[in-house]
Amino acid sequence: MEAKELPSRPDLEHYETLAKDLRKASRSGDAKFSVAEARLTIAREHAFESWPKFKQHIEAVRRKDSPVSQFEAAADAVISGDIARLKRLLRENPELSRQRSTRSHQSTLLHYVSANGVEDFRQKTPRNAVEVAKVLLAAGAEVDAANADYGGQGTTLGLVATSSPPDEAGVQIALLETLLEAGASIDGLEGGWNPLTAALANGRKHAAEYLARRGARLDLEGASGVGRLDIVKSYFRPDDGLRANATRKQMKDGFAWACEYGRTKVAEFLLDHGMDINARLRNHGNTGIHWAAFYGHVDLVKLLLARKARLDIKDKSFDGPPLGWALHGWNPNDTQGRYYQVVALLARAGATVDPGWLADPDLPLPAKIRADARMLAALRGKIRR
C-alpha cells in the first residue's frame, strides 16, 4: 500500500497547510478542490480513509503512551527485528498483539511480519522475522486475522505466501511453516482468495510448491502451476472433457502458470486436451510462449514451437513478441546458457528483432546485446558455446 511516512511527532498544522496549498494549486488546473477534498487527498496519501481519522491518528501518536503511539512503536520493532523492544511493548500493553492499525488496511502487528498489505515504507523483512512472528503468536496474536487490504481476506499466511521481502530475506518458507504450526488455514478464509494460486500469480513459486506439499487444496489451476500432473489428469474425464469440478478458466490460468514456471509435461497435457496454444493469458494478454521465453524454459519453448505457437503475437501490456520477452528476461547470471538457446530457437523459427531498435545508442538492452557476441549469434539462430 503506497503511503507517505509520518514523522515521529507529526504536526497537524503542517498538514492543514499542505491541504490549503493543494486547494490553491488546484484552482489553476482542471480539477478544483474544496477544503474537504484537499484534506481527504492528504489523508489518503498517508493511508487513512478520511481526514477525521487522519487527524485522530496524529493527535494520538503525539501522546507517547497512547495505544496508537504504542502500536506504531511496535510496528517499527516488528519490521526492524527488535525483539527486546517488541517484548517490552507487549508487556506494557498486552492488547497490542490483537490491536489493529488505524490506517485503512487495519492490519495487526502479525500482518506486518508479511511485509505485504501494509504501508509500503514498512514493507521490510528482518532476518529474524520467524522469531518476531513467534513472539507475537505467543503473546496472543490471532493467526488467521484478516486485514482490510486485498478484499478484506488477507491473512498473514496468504500475505507471506505472496510477498517478495520474506522471499528475498530467505525466511518465507520458515514463516509459512511457523504460521501453519500455529493453526493458520492453509487455504485461506472461506470465500476468500487462495494463498497457493495467489502465490503463483505473484511469482512466488517456492511458496506455492511448499503449500502444495503441506496439503493445500489443488484445483486445476493450482495443480497445473505446481506441476502436479497426476492431479491435473484427475480433472479430466476419459473422453478428455473437463469434469464438473473444473472450469475452462482454471484450465487457461493453469496453462499460464505451467508456461511461466516451466511445467512442460503439464502444458503438453493441457494442449492435448483442447488448450489453445495461442490463447491470450493473464496478466498481460500474452501467450504461453511469451512466458516460456521470458523465463528461459528451453524444453517448453521447443514443445510450443513444435506445436506451431505463433511468434508474431504481441502482448497487450508492453506490445512485445515472444522474442522480445526472451531478451528482456535474459539474465547475465544465466550460467547454463538457457536464454541463448531460447533466442536461437525463436530466431530459427523466424522471429526477428527490429534492426533500428538493436542499433539504438540510447537504450540499455540493445547495448547489452551488442556487447555480447554470443547473444548476437543466437539472434542469427546459432549457438556459441
PERAPE-V451178 format. One record per pair of residues at least 24 apart in sequence whose ideal C-beta (glycine too) atoms are under 10 Angstrom apart, sorted by the first residue. I is the first residue (numbers start at 1). J is the second residue. D is the distance in Angstrom with one decimal. If there is no record, write none. Layout:
i=<I:I>
j=<J:J>
d=<D:D>
This chain:
i=<1:1:1:1:1:1:1:1:1:1:1:1:1:1:1:1:2:2:2:2:2:2:2:3:3:3:3:3:3:3:3:3:3:3:3:3:4:4:4:4:4:4:4:4:5:5:5:5:5:6:6:6:6:6:6:6:6:6:7:8:8:8:8:8:8:9:9:9:9:9:10:10:10:10:10:10:10:11:11:12:12:12:12:12:12:14:15:15:15:15:15:15:15:15:15:16:16:16:17:18:18:19:19:43:44:46:46:46:47:47:47:47:47:47:47:47:47:47:48:48:48:49:49:49:49:49:50:53:53:53:54:54:56:57:57:57:60:61:65:65:67:67:67:67:67:68:68:68:70:70:70:71:71:71:71:71:71:71:71:72:72:72:74:74:74:74:75:75:75:75:75:75:75:75:75:75:76:76:77:77:77:77:77:78:78:78:78:78:78:78:78:78:78:78:78:78:78:78:78:79:79:79:79:79:79:79:79:79:79:79:79:79:79:80:80:80:80:80:81:81:81:81:81:81:81:81:81:82:82:82:83:83:83:83:83:83:86:86:86:86:86:87:87:87:89:90:90:90:90:90:90:91:94:94:95:95:96:96:96:96:97:97:97:97:97:97:97:97:98:98:98:98:98:98:99:100:100:100:101:101:103:103:103:104:104:104:105:105:105:105:105:105:106:106:106:106:106:106:106:107:107:107:107:107:107:107:107:108:108:108:108:108:108:108:109:109:109:109:109:109:110:110:110:110:110:110:110:110:110:110:110:110:110:110:110:110:110:111:111:111:111:111:111:111:111:111:111:111:112:112:112:112:113:113:113:113:113:113:113:113:113:113:113:114:114:114:114:114:114:114:114:114:114:114:114:114:114:114:114:115:115:115:115:115:115:115:115:115:115:116:116:116:116:116:116:116:116:116:116:116:116:116:116:116:117:117:117:117:117:117:117:117:117:117:117:117:118:118:118:118:123:123:123:124:124:125:125:125:125:125:125:125:125:125:125:125:125:126:126:126:126:127:127:127:128:128:129:129:129:129:129:129:129:129:129:129:130:130:130:130:130:130:130:130:131:131:131:132:132:132:133:133:133:133:133:133:133:134:134:134:136:137:137:137:137:137:137:138:141:142:142:143:143:143:143:143:143:143:143:144:144:144:144:144:144:144:145:146:146:146:150:150:150:151:151:151:152:152:153:153:153:153:153:153:153:153:153:154:154:154:154:154:154:155:155:155:155:155:155:155:155:156:156:157:157:157:157:157:157:157:157:157:158:158:158:158:158:158:158:158:158:158:158:158:158:158:159:159:160:160:160:160:160:161:161:161:161:161:161:161:161:161:161:161:161:161:161:161:161:161:162:162:162:162:162:162:162:162:162:162:162:162:162:163:163:163:163:164:164:164:166:166:167:167:167:167:167:167:167:172:172:172:172:172:173:173:173:173:173:175:176:176:176:176:176:177:177:180:180:180:180:180:185:186:186:186:186:186:186:187:187:187:187:187:187:188:188:194:194:194:194:195:196:196:196:196:196:197:197:197:197:197:197:197:197:197:198:199:199:200:200:200:200:200:200:200:200:200:201:201:201:201:201:201:201:203:203:203:205:205:205:205:205:208:208:209:219:219:219:219:219:219:220:220:220:220:220:220:220:220:220:220:220:220:221:221:221:221:221:221:221:221:221:221:221:221:222:222:222:222:223:223:223:223:223:223:224:224:224:224:224:224:224:224:224:224:224:224:224:224:224:224:224:225:225:225:225:225:225:225:225:225:225:226:226:226:226:226:226:227:227:227:227:227:227:227:227:227:228:228:229:229:229:229:229:229:229:229:231:232:232:232:232:232:232:232:233:233:233:235:236:236:236:236:236:237:240:240:240:241:241:242:242:248:248:249:251:251:252:252:252:252:252:252:253:253:255:255:255:255:255:256:256:256:256:256:256:256:256:256:256:257:257:257:258:258:258:258:258:259:259:259:259:259:259:259:259:259:259:259:259:259:259:259:259:260:260:260:260:260:260:260:260:260:261:261:261:261:261:262:262:262:262:262:262:262:262:262:262:263:263:264:264:264:264:264:264:264:264:264:265:265:265:266:267:267:267:267:267:267:267:267:268:268:268:268:268:268:271:271:271:271:272:275:277:277:277:277:277:277:278:278:278:278:278:278:278:280:280:280:281:283:283:283:284:284:284:284:284:284:285:285:285:285:285:285:286:286:286:286:286:286:286:286:286:286:287:287:287:287:287:287:287:288:289:289:289:289:289:289:289:289:289:289:290:290:290:290:290:290:290:290:290:290:290:291:291:291:291:292:292:292:292:292:293:293:293:293:293:293:293:293:293:293:293:293:293:293:293:293:293:294:294:294:294:294:294:294:294:294:294:294:295:295:295:295:295:295:295:296:296:296:296:296:296:296:296:296:296:296:296:296:297:297:298:298:298:298:298:298:298:298:298:299:299:300:301:301:301:301:301:301:301:301:302:302:302:304:304:305:305:305:305:305:305:306:308:309:309:311:311:311:311:311:311:312:312:321:321:321:321:322:322:322:323:323:323:323:323:323:323:324:324:324:324:324:326:326:327:327:327:327:327:327:327:327:327:328:330:330:330:330:330:330:332:332:337:337:337:337:337:339:339:339:340:340:340:340:340:340:340:340:340:340:341:341:342:343:343:343:343:343:343:343:343:343:343:344:344:344:344:344:344:344:344:344:344:345:345:345:346:346:346:347:347:347:347:347:347:348:348:348:348:348:349:350:351:351:352:353>
j=<47:103:104:105:107:116:117:118:119:120:121:122:123:147:149:150:44:45:46:47:119:120:121:44:45:46:47:48:103:104:105:118:119:120:121:122:42:44:45:46:47:119:120:121:46:119:120:121:122:46:47:54:57:58:61:72:119:121:61:61:62:69:72:73:76:58:61:62:64:69:46:54:57:58:59:61:62:58:62:54:55:57:58:59:62:58:39:42:43:45:46:51:54:55:58:42:51:55:42:42:45:43:51:104:104:103:104:119:101:102:103:104:105:118:119:120:121:149:102:103:104:102:103:104:106:148:104:102:103:104:102:103:102:101:102:103:102:102:92:93:93:95:96:99:102:99:101:102:95:96:99:95:96:99:100:101:102:108:109:101:102:122:99:109:112:136:101:103:107:108:109:111:112:118:119:122:112:122:109:112:126:132:135:109:110:111:112:113:115:118:122:124:125:126:129:132:133:135:136:109:112:113:115:118:121:122:123:124:125:126:129:132:165:122:124:126:128:132:124:125:126:127:128:129:131:132:169:126:128:132:126:128:131:132:134:135:131:132:135:136:139:135:138:139:139:135:136:138:139:140:141:139:139:140:139:140:136:139:140:141:135:136:137:138:139:140:141:142:136:139:140:141:142:145:141:145:147:148:147:148:147:148:149:147:148:149:147:148:149:150:152:154:145:146:147:148:149:152:154:145:146:147:148:149:154:156:159:136:141:142:145:146:147:156:133:135:136:139:141:156:136:137:139:141:142:143:144:145:147:155:156:157:159:160:179:182:184:136:141:145:146:147:149:154:155:156:159:160:136:147:156:159:137:141:156:159:160:163:166:171:175:178:179:147:154:155:156:157:158:159:160:161:162:163:165:166:172:175:179:159:160:163:164:165:166:167:168:169:175:147:149:150:154:156:158:159:160:161:162:163:164:165:166:202:146:147:148:149:150:154:155:156:158:159:162:163:147:149:154:159:163:164:165:165:169:160:163:164:165:166:167:168:169:170:171:172:175:165:166:169:171:169:170:171:169:171:160:165:166:169:170:171:172:174:175:178:166:171:173:174:175:177:178:179:171:174:178:171:175:178:160:171:174:175:178:179:182:178:181:182:182:178:179:181:182:183:184:182:182:182:183:178:179:180:181:182:183:184:185:179:182:183:184:185:188:189:189:188:189:192:192:193:198:191:192:193:189:192:188:189:190:191:192:193:194:195:198:188:189:192:193:195:198:179:184:185:188:189:192:193:195:182:184:182:184:185:186:187:188:195:207:211:184:185:186:187:188:189:192:193:194:195:196:198:199:211:195:198:184:195:199:204:207:186:188:194:195:196:197:198:199:200:202:204:206:207:208:210:211:216:193:195:196:197:198:199:200:201:202:203:204:207:208:199:202:204:207:202:203:204:204:207:199:202:203:204:205:206:207:199:204:206:207:210:206:207:209:210:211:207:206:207:210:211:214:210:214:210:211:214:215:216:216:211:212:214:215:216:217:211:215:216:217:218:222:216:217:218:219:221:222:222:221:222:223:225:226:221:222:224:225:226:250:253:254:257:222:225:226:224:225:226:253:254:256:257:260:261:225:253:256:257:260:282:283:260:261:295:257:260:261:262:295:257:261:261:245:246:247:250:253:254:245:246:247:248:249:250:251:252:253:254:255:270:246:247:249:250:251:252:253:254:255:256:257:258:250:253:254:257:250:254:257:258:263:266:250:251:252:253:254:255:256:257:258:259:261:263:266:267:269:270:275:253:254:255:256:257:258:260:261:263:266:254:257:258:261:263:266:257:258:261:262:263:264:265:266:267:263:266:258:263:264:265:266:268:269:270:266:258:263:265:266:269:270:273:266:269:273:273:269:270:272:273:274:273:272:273:274:273:274:273:274:274:275:282:275:279:276:279:280:281:282:288:281:282:279:281:287:288:291:280:281:282:283:284:286:287:288:290:291:281:282:291:288:291:292:297:300:286:287:288:289:290:291:292:293:294:295:297:300:301:303:304:309:286:288:290:291:292:294:295:297:300:291:292:295:297:300:291:292:295:296:297:298:299:300:301:338:297:300:292:297:298:299:300:301:302:303:304:299:300:303:300:291:292:297:299:300:303:304:307:299:300:303:304:306:307:303:304:307:309:307:307:303:304:307:308:309:310:304:307:308:309:310:312:313:313:315:316:315:315:316:317:315:316:317:318:320:325:313:314:315:316:317:318:313:314:315:316:317:318:320:321:322:325:311:313:314:315:321:322:325:322:313:321:322:323:325:326:342:346:349:351:314:315:318:320:321:322:323:324:325:326:329:315:322:325:329:322:325:326:329:342:320:321:322:323:324:325:326:327:328:329:330:339:342:343:345:346:351:320:322:324:325:326:327:328:329:330:339:342:325:326:329:331:338:339:342:326:329:330:331:334:336:337:338:339:340:341:342:343:338:342:336:337:338:339:340:341:342:344:345:338:341:342:326:338:341:342:343:345:346:349:341:342:345:345:349:345:346:348:349:350:351:349:349:346:349:346:347:349:350:351:352:350:351:346:351:352:353:346:349:351:347:349:350:351:352:353:379:351:353:354:357:365:351:378:353:358:365:366:368:369:375:378:379:365:365:368:369:372:375:378:368:372:374:378:383:384:385:374:375:378:372:374:375:377:378:379:382:383:384:385:378:383:378:369:374:375:376:377:378:379:380:381:383:374:375:377:378:379:380:381:382:383:384:378:381:383:378:379:381:377:378:379:380:381:382:378:380:381:382:383:381:381:379:381:379:379>
d=<5.7:7.8:7.7:5.6:9.2:9.2:6.7:6.3:5.6:6.1:9.8:9.4:8.5:9.7:6.2:9.8:9.7:8.3:10.0:7.8:8.0:5.4:9.2:8.9:7.2:5.6:3.6:8.7:7.0:8.9:8.9:8.6:3.8:6.1:6.8:8.6:8.9:9.9:5.1:5.1:8.2:8.7:9.5:8.0:8.2:7.5:9.1:4.6:8.5:6.3:9.8:9.5:8.2:7.5:7.3:8.6:9.5:9.6:9.6:8.1:9.3:9.4:8.5:9.3:9.5:9.2:7.6:5.6:9.3:9.7:9.0:9.5:8.4:4.8:9.4:6.7:7.1:7.9:8.5:8.8:6.2:9.9:5.0:7.1:8.6:9.5:8.1:5.5:8.4:9.7:8.3:9.0:7.4:8.4:7.3:8.8:9.7:9.2:10.0:5.5:9.1:8.9:8.1:9.2:8.0:7.8:9.6:8.3:8.6:9.5:4.2:5.4:6.7:8.6:5.2:9.0:9.9:9.8:7.4:6.0:6.1:9.6:8.5:4.7:9.6:9.4:9.1:6.5:8.6:8.2:8.9:9.3:7.2:9.2:4.8:7.7:7.5:8.8:8.6:8.9:6.7:7.3:7.8:6.4:9.4:8.9:8.8:5.9:9.1:6.1:8.2:9.5:6.2:5.4:8.1:6.6:7.8:9.3:7.4:8.5:9.1:9.9:8.4:5.6:8.6:9.1:7.2:9.9:8.5:9.8:6.3:9.5:5.3:7.9:8.9:6.2:9.2:7.7:8.7:9.5:9.8:8.1:9.6:5.6:8.4:9.3:4.5:6.2:9.6:9.7:8.3:9.3:9.9:8.3:8.4:5.6:8.9:9.0:7.5:10.0:6.0:8.5:7.2:8.8:9.2:5.1:8.0:4.5:7.7:6.8:8.9:8.7:9.3:9.7:7.6:6.1:9.8:9.3:9.1:8.7:2.9:6.7:4.5:6.8:7.7:6.0:10.0:8.4:9.4:8.7:9.3:6.8:6.0:6.3:9.5:6.0:9.7:6.7:5.9:7.7:8.8:6.2:9.7:8.3:9.9:7.4:7.9:9.1:4.8:8.9:9.6:9.0:6.9:7.1:9.9:8.9:9.0:7.7:9.4:9.2:9.1:5.8:8.4:8.8:4.0:4.4:4.6:8.2:9.7:8.9:6.3:6.6:6.0:7.6:9.9:8.3:7.8:8.8:8.2:9.4:9.7:9.1:9.8:9.6:6.5:8.0:5.1:5.4:4.4:9.0:9.9:8.3:9.5:8.9:5.5:4.3:8.2:8.9:10.0:8.6:9.4:4.2:7.9:7.5:8.2:9.0:8.8:8.2:6.3:6.9:5.2:9.4:7.2:8.0:9.7:9.5:5.6:8.9:6.6:9.9:5.0:7.2:9.7:4.3:7.4:7.2:9.8:6.9:9.6:9.3:4.9:10.0:9.5:9.9:8.6:9.5:10.0:9.9:9.3:7.4:8.8:5.1:8.7:7.2:8.5:5.5:6.3:9.5:9.0:9.8:9.1:9.6:9.7:9.2:6.4:8.6:7.2:9.5:8.0:9.5:6.7:9.2:8.8:9.3:8.3:9.1:5.4:8.4:8.3:3.6:4.5:8.6:8.4:5.2:8.4:6.8:9.5:7.7:9.4:8.2:8.3:5.3:7.9:3.8:6.2:9.7:9.4:8.5:10.0:9.5:8.4:8.8:7.7:9.0:8.8:4.1:7.2:9.1:6.3:3.8:8.2:7.6:8.3:9.1:9.6:5.4:8.7:4.0:6.0:4.8:9.8:9.2:8.9:5.0:9.0:8.4:7.7:7.8:9.7:8.7:7.8:8.7:5.8:6.1:8.8:9.3:7.9:9.0:4.0:4.8:8.6:7.3:4.1:9.1:6.5:8.5:8.6:9.5:10.0:7.3:8.6:6.1:7.7:7.0:9.7:8.3:9.1:8.8:6.4:6.7:9.8:4.9:9.1:8.2:6.1:9.2:9.5:5.7:9.9:4.8:5.8:8.4:5.5:9.8:9.8:10.0:9.3:9.8:9.4:10.0:8.9:9.3:9.1:6.1:5.3:7.1:8.2:6.3:9.5:8.4:9.7:7.6:8.2:9.1:4.9:9.2:9.7:9.3:8.6:9.9:9.9:9.5:6.1:9.1:9.6:4.7:5.5:4.7:8.5:8.9:9.3:7.5:5.8:5.5:8.7:6.9:10.0:9.0:6.1:7.4:8.9:7.1:8.5:10.0:7.1:6.9:9.0:8.0:6.5:5.3:9.5:7.7:3.1:5.5:9.8:9.9:9.7:8.9:9.1:8.3:8.3:9.7:9.5:8.4:6.6:6.8:6.2:6.3:8.0:9.7:7.7:9.4:7.0:9.4:4.2:7.1:7.2:9.5:7.6:5.9:9.8:8.7:8.9:8.9:9.7:9.4:5.2:8.4:7.8:6.8:8.2:4.0:9.3:6.2:8.5:9.9:8.6:9.2:9.3:8.4:9.3:9.2:7.5:9.5:9.3:9.6:4.4:7.2:9.9:6.6:4.3:9.7:8.1:6.1:9.9:4.4:7.4:8.4:6.5:9.5:9.2:7.2:9.9:9.9:4.9:5.5:9.3:7.6:4.2:8.9:5.9:7.5:9.5:9.3:7.7:7.5:8.6:7.7:7.8:7.6:9.2:8.7:9.7:9.6:8.8:6.1:9.4:7.3:7.1:9.4:7.2:7.1:5.6:8.3:6.6:7.0:9.3:5.2:9.7:9.4:9.8:6.5:6.0:7.0:7.9:8.0:8.1:9.5:8.8:6.2:9.4:9.9:9.9:6.1:9.8:6.1:6.5:4.9:7.9:8.7:9.3:6.0:4.9:10.0:10.0:9.3:9.5:9.6:7.9:8.8:6.9:10.0:9.3:5.0:9.7:7.8:7.4:5.7:5.0:10.0:7.0:9.7:9.2:7.9:9.3:8.2:10.0:8.6:9.4:9.0:4.1:7.7:8.6:9.2:8.9:4.8:7.9:7.4:8.8:8.6:9.2:8.1:9.6:7.7:7.4:8.1:9.3:9.9:9.2:8.6:5.6:9.3:9.9:8.5:8.4:9.0:7.8:7.0:8.7:5.7:9.7:8.4:8.3:4.3:7.4:9.6:9.3:4.0:5.9:9.8:8.6:5.4:9.9:9.1:8.8:8.7:7.9:4.2:7.8:8.6:4.6:4.3:9.1:8.8:7.0:9.8:8.5:9.3:7.6:8.2:9.2:7.0:9.7:9.7:9.6:8.0:8.1:7.8:9.8:7.9:2.9:6.6:8.6:5.7:4.8:9.6:9.1:6.6:5.0:8.2:8.8:6.9:10.0:8.2:6.3:9.7:8.4:3.2:6.8:7.9:6.2:7.3:8.5:9.9:8.2:9.6:7.9:7.9:9.1:9.3:7.5:7.1:8.3:4.2:9.0:7.6:5.9:9.9:8.9:8.0:9.6:7.8:10.0:5.3:5.4:9.3:6.3:9.9:9.8:8.7:9.0:9.1:5.6:6.2:7.4:9.2:9.6:6.9:9.2:9.6:8.5:9.4:9.8:5.8:9.5:9.9:7.9:5.2:7.2:8.3:8.3:8.2:8.5:8.7:9.3:9.7:6.2:9.8:8.3:6.1:9.2:6.6:8.1:10.0:7.6:6.1:7.4:6.9:9.7:6.1:9.3:9.7:4.0:5.6:8.2:9.9:8.5:9.2:7.1:9.7:6.6:9.2:9.2:8.5:7.8:8.7:9.2:9.8:8.2:9.2:8.2:3.9:7.3:7.9:4.0:4.9:9.3:9.3:8.4:7.5:6.4:9.5:9.8:7.8:9.9:9.8:8.8:9.3:4.2:7.9:7.8:6.3:8.6:9.7:8.5:9.8:7.5:8.3:9.5:9.1:7.3:6.5:8.6:4.0:9.0:7.7:5.7:9.8:10.0:8.9:8.0:8.7:7.1:9.5:5.0:4.7:9.5:8.7:5.9:9.4:9.5:9.7:9.3:9.9:9.7:8.1:9.2:9.9:6.2:6.6:7.6:9.3:9.9:8.8:5.9:9.5:9.8:8.4:8.0:8.4:5.9:9.6:9.6:10.0:9.6:6.5:5.3:7.1:5.1:8.1:9.6:9.7:8.7:6.4:5.1:10.0:6.3:7.9:8.1:7.1:9.2:9.7:9.8:7.7:4.6:6.1:3.8:6.8:9.0:9.4:9.1:8.8:5.4:3.0:6.6:9.7:7.9:8.5:3.8:7.6:7.7:8.6:8.2:9.5:8.2:7.2:9.5:5.4:9.7:7.8:9.6:7.3:9.7:9.3:8.5:9.3:4.7:9.7:8.5:9.3:9.8:8.3:9.8:9.8:9.1:5.8:9.6:7.7:7.9:5.1:9.7:8.8:4.8:8.8:9.7:9.9:9.0:7.8:9.4:8.0:8.9:8.9:9.9:7.8:10.0:9.1:4.5:7.0:8.6:4.9:3.8:8.7:9.4:6.9:9.9:8.7:5.5:8.2:8.9:6.6:9.1:9.4:8.3:9.3:4.2:6.5:9.3:6.9:3.8:9.2:9.6:9.2:9.1:9.2:6.1:9.7:8.7:9.4:9.1:7.3:6.3:7.7:7.6:6.7:8.4:9.2:3.7:4.8:9.2:7.9:5.4:9.3:7.6:7.6:8.8:9.2:5.5:9.0:9.7:4.9:5.9:9.9:7.4:9.9:9.8:9.3:8.3:9.4:8.1:5.2:9.6:5.4:7.2:9.2:9.1:9.2:6.5:9.7:9.8:6.3:7.7:8.8:5.2:9.8:9.8:9.8:9.6:9.9:8.7:6.4:9.8:6.1:6.2:4.6:9.1:8.7:8.4:8.8:6.7:9.2:9.1:6.1:9.4:6.7:7.3:9.3:9.7:4.0:7.3:6.4:8.4:8.9:7.5:9.4:9.1:9.4:8.6:9.3:7.4:9.6:6.5:9.0:8.9:6.8:8.0:9.6:8.6:6.8:8.4:8.0:8.3:8.9:7.3:9.6:8.0:8.8:7.8:9.1:7.9:9.1:7.9:9.7:7.8:7.8:8.9:5.6:6.4:7.9:4.5:9.7:9.4:6.3:7.5:9.3:7.7:6.4:8.2:9.4:9.6:6.7:9.9:9.3:4.0:6.1:9.7:8.8:9.4:9.8:9.5:7.7:4.3:8.0:8.1:5.4:6.3:5.1:9.2:8.9:8.3:9.2:8.9:9.1:8.8:9.6:6.6:5.5:6.4:4.1:8.4:9.7:9.1:4.1:8.8:9.8:8.7:9.5:9.0:9.4:8.1:6.4>
